[in-house]
Amino acid sequence: MSAEITWWESAVLGLVPGLTEFIPVSSSAHLNIVHRVFGQDRNLTFDVMLQVGTTAALVWYFRHDWKALLTDASQKKLRNLIFLGCVPAVVFGVLLKPLQERALIFTDVKFNAIMLIVAGLLLLAADRLGRKEREVESVTTKDALWVGFSQALALVPGVSRSGSTMTMGMLLGLTRESAARFSFLMSLPITLGAVLYEAKDLLRGEEAVSPTPWLVMVVGVLTAAISGFWAISFLLNFLKQRDVMPFVIWRVFVAVVVLGLVAAGKL
């Protein structure tokens, strides 16, 4: 199964991580599913470049926050807790990378669909059970480590990095918006590290990749960056007034459609 990526497919594939990397519905599962729908094998170079686009959106949206975190002495505690929370994901990411690359279950759309449902129900439970009283400034060392461990669970496609960290944040008593904001602040170091780690392997020629024309790739990167910036703004504003039910419904809907198509032999 392989096909050359066209410019319009690049735009669609850019929208997928752009919208789903930050909204708690799992970008990896959606990207696996769309690649499968397009009849394409995994293109590591292209997927890494899409991540560059979403990382750029994250950097630009939180540029003022990170400037304060890096230069304001009063922000030192929060900055250190953010970096501390990244440690579990880094450790598990390095240890599990060989398994991710070789275990076919991680790209199995049926498994992705099941995890969309399971993780979605956990997100809903956290939204219903969490006290949702605390702000980002109240985060403790224990909180950062728990959220960090939950971030490591996102290595499983279908879980969602933003979804797992928001789930843990709300269980720890953070408001929906604060859980999302802390999740996004924590995601920048880990995402930058992941992009550099993957790029290192590409430059060394350690991964098999399919070449994609630069113009086609640029379309995907720009689409991912623009849609990613919008998704961050949308989610933070949405969570001020609404709960996570629409995202849980979407996860279940996508999962049911995928499982139905697989059962029908269409996917």
N, C-alpha and C positions, 0 to 999 in steps of 0.2 A: 504494500500500500504506500504509494508516494505520488506526489503531484507538485509541480512548480507553483509557488505562491504568486498570484496575480495582485495587481495594485488594489483592487476592490476587496479581495480576501485579506490583504494586509491591513486595510482600514478596519475591517470587521474584527480581525484578530487583535488589533490595537485597542479597539473599544472594549473587548472582553476583559483584559486585565485592568484597563483604565477605570472601568466601572466597578469591577468585582474585587479588585485588590483592596479597596478601602471599605466598600459596603460589605457587611458580613455574610457573604454568600459563597465564598471560596473561588478565588481566581484560578487556581491550579485545576480544579475539577472542571470549571467552565471552559478553560483553554483546552484541556484534554478532549472534552466533548466536541468542541467546535472543530478542532483538528480532525477528529474522527469523522464528523459530518462532511468536511471538505475532502476526505479521502487522503489525508496527508500523514506521513510519518513525522515524528518529532524533529523539529529543526532547532537545534540548541542555540546556534548563533542568533537566529531570529528571535527566539523566546528570551534570550538574555538581553537583546537590544530593546525589546518591549519593556523589560524590567528597568532599563535605563530611563525610558520615558516616564514610567510611574514614579521612579525615584526622583526625577527632576520635578515632577508635580509636588511631591512631598517636601522637597527642599525649598521650593519657591513659596508654598503656602505657609510653611512654618519658619520662614527665614528670620522673622523678628523674634519668635520664641527662642530659636537656637542662638541667635545673637546674644540674647539676654542670658541664656543658660551658660554660654561660654565666657561671658565677660562680666556679668553681675555677680558679686560675691554672695548676695542674698539668695541666689539661685543655685549655689554650689551643692546643697543637699539634694535637691531634686535632680540635678544633672548627674550626680554620682549614683543615685538610685536608678536612673534610667540606664546607665551603663551597666550597673550590677544586674538589672533585669535581663540584659542581653546575654549574659554569660551562659545560662542553661541552653538557650537556643543555639549558641555557637558550639558548645560541647556536643550536644545531640546532633547538630547538623553535620559536623565533621565525622562523628562516629557512624552515622546512619547514611551518609552520602553513597557509599558503595551499595547498600541495600536498596536505596531509592533508584539507583541506575539499573539494577539487575532484576529487581522484583517486579514482574509484570503486573502484579495486583495494583501497583500504584498508578498505572495508566489504564487499568481496566475500568471502563465506563460504568459497569454494574457496581463495582466496589465504590467508585466515586459517588454514584447516586445514593447508595445506602448511607455513606458517611454524610452526605448532604442532609439527609433526614435526621440521622442520629444527633449530629452536632447542632442542627437547627432546633431540635427539641430541647437540648441542653441550654441553648441560648434563651429560649422562651422561659424555661424553668428559672434561670438566673434572674431574668427580668421580673418574674412574678414573685420570687422569694427574696431577692436582695432588698436591703433597707433603702438603698439609693439616697443616702444622706450626706455623703462625704464628697469633698472636692479634691482636685489633683494635689493641692498643697498639703493634704493630710496623709499622703502616701508614706508608709513606713518601709523599713528594710524587709520585713516579712512580706508585706504586700508586693514589693518589687520582685522578690524571688518567686512568689506564687504566680504572679502574672508572667514572669519570665519562663517558668516551667510550662505554663499553659501555651505560651507562644511556641514552644518546641513541638507541641502537638500538631501545629499547623504544617509540619513536614508531611503529614498524611493528607493527600488531596481530598477535598470534600469537607475538611474541618474548618478552614479559613483562619488565617492569622488574626485578622481584625475580630472575627467572630469569637475565637477561643480566648483572646485577651479581654475582650469586652465581657464575655461570660464570667471569667474569673474576677474582673474588676467589679462587676455588679454584685457577685457573691460576697465580695469583701466590703460591700457597702457603698461603693462609689456611685454617684449619679450616672445616668446613661451617658450624658455628654462628657463628664469627667473620665469615665471609663474609656470612651472613644478617643478623647484627647490624649490621655496617657498612653493608650495603645499606639496612636500615630507618632507621638514623640519617641517612644521606644522603638518603633519600627525603622526609623531613619538609620541609626547606626548598623542595625542588623541587615537592613536591605542593602546599604552601601557595601558592607562586608561581603554579602552574598554575591553581588554583582562583580566585585573585584575577584572573588574566589573563582567564579565561573569563567570570567574573562582570562584569568591566569591559565586555566586549563585549555581554553581556546587558543591562546597565543602559543602555548607549548605544543599544540597539535595533539593533545591527549584525548580529544573527543571527536567522534565522527559527526560531521555536520554536512548539511546540504547547502550549497551556495545560493544566496538570494541577491538579486540585483540591488544596488545601493539605493536607487530611487524608490523601489518598492519597499525596502526596509525603512527608509525615512518616513514614508507615509504612515507606516505602522507605529513608529516611535512618536511622531507628532500627535497622532490620534490618541495614543496611550497617555501622553503627557497632558493634553488638553482635557480629555475626558476624566483623567485621574484628578486633576485640580478641581473640576466641577464636582466630582463624587465626594471629595473630602468636605467641601463647603456644604453640599447638600446634606450629608449625613449629620454633621455637627449641628446644623440648624434644625433638621428633622427631629433629632433626639431631644431637643429642648421642649418639644410639645407632644411627641408621639412615642409609642412603644415599638418593640422590634417585630411585632406580629407580621407586618407586610413582608419582611425579609424571610421569616420562617415559612410563610405561605409560598413565597417564590422558590425557596429551596425545595420544598416538598413537591411543588408543581413540576419543576425541572426534573427532579428525581423520578417522578411517576412517568413523565413523558419519555425519559431516557429508557427506563425499564420496559415500558410498553414497546418502544421501537426495537429494543434488543429482542424481546420476546417474539416480535413480528418478523425478525430477521432483517430489519431495515437499517440496523446500526451495528 
